[in-house]
Amino acid sequence: MPFAPTLPPAPSGPSGTPPGVRRHRRIASIVAVVAVVAVASLAAAYAAGWFTTGDHQTPIVEPDDHTPDDTAPDVPGGTTPDDTDVAPDVSDDDPPGQRDDAAVMPRYRQEPRANWDVTGVAAGDVLNVRTGPGTNYRVVTTLAHDAAAFASTGRIAGVGDQLWREIIAPGATTGWVNAAYLTSHRPTAAPKPPAPSPSPAPAQLPASLRGAEWDHVPTSQKVVALTFDAGANADGVPSILRTLEATNTPATFFLTGRWTENHPELARRIAARYPVGNHSITHPHFTKLTDAQLRAELLGAEATIKEVTGSSTRPFFRFPYGDRDTRTIGLVNDAGYGSFRWTVDTLGWKGTSGGMTTTTVVDRVMGTARPGQIVLLHVGSHPTDRSTLDADALPRIIEQLRARGYRFITLTEALAIASD
């Protein structure tokens, strides 16, 4: 038979496994370890809120949505906190004025769904709702300054040092709002049902208040009535009360039901020393209400304020925004109230961002001083610049009016003067 050469055995290690097989197994083991470490790292990043899945990923923004909307600040009329949420680019390798997108990249998280109210927005202003978290996104709709009980989706985003929430605006529009202007919804107590027949107007309500209203006290005496509206925040109240007490100056306060619920201790402190008037529950435009809605606002505010303070608001009422007509004045009279307007609005509520100062507030009061003057001031601060111009100007107003020979009265005393 032909010669068959004997081949040497294949090399093997102690276990008898060929070296090539062992090498492939080592590579496979290393790849497996790297994969496990990578998965663990991604899981940790997701738990920390740096990544999300599905529809929670960082949105891809179309060019139109990422154009700065300089004509529509989040609260028209002044600079807002979300105007500063984009950190300036200080890198050396970018063109001047160009911002680093990484500095404003939102970080998304999820929180429980909740209902929210708008807070800190001046009456007449609106809060912008945007397509994404930040002022670089365009405005899709707005919320009224008193919007309440609208829902969130639970999505929140951090942009720099600002927090944004995704909410469902009226009309089922979804968008993002700066969380600095949101507060947890607090349901307002339902107004007590109206009595079977309207309460009769008190005997001390002068004829000059029936079917009309006062913009001054009808008298030739050199008296001034200082009146304070309380419907937003209470930042100026401590200063106002200190000034009134230190100077022994009387005044009258018009409270809303919602403000009274939010600041019960301050409401009790005010009512213990000064007359309190009715300024509605929620500060709506009264000419837009039905008769039933108007009565509910009146009676609900009376019930809330009396429950908290022990004081009735009759016969003092002030229309929110000064919005009234013959119908609404008549309904207010039927409920036992006279309408008390003002001789001068200090405009301190516009704040320093609205061009006002303590000096302009004082000048407006002194420029309209007359016998029977009714002065309108506010107890809160401006929602964005946080100035309390009415509170700050009050000492000078009192000092300068007294220097001209005026004395101060409450609206309770004003009724007595008018009936003489």
Secondary structure, DSSP 8 states (H G I E B T S, - for coil): -------------TTS--HHHHHHHHHHHHHHHHHHHHHHHHHHHHHTTS---GGGS-----GGGGS--TT--SSTTS--GGGG-S-----SSS-TT---GGGG--EEEE----EEEE-S--TT-EEEEESSSSTTS-EEEEEETT--SEEEEEEEEEETTEEEEEEEETTTEEEEEEGGGEEE-----------SS-----TTS-GGGSSSEESB-S-SS-EEEEEEEESS--TTHHHHHHHHHHHT---EEEE-HHHHHH-HHHHHHHHTTS-EEE--SS---GGGS-HHHHHHHHHHHHHHHHHHHS---TTEE--GGG---HHHHHHHHHTT-EEE--SEE--GGGTGGGT--HHHHHHHHHHT--TTEEEEEESS--TTT---HHHHHHHHHHHHHHHTT-EEE-HHHHHHHHH-
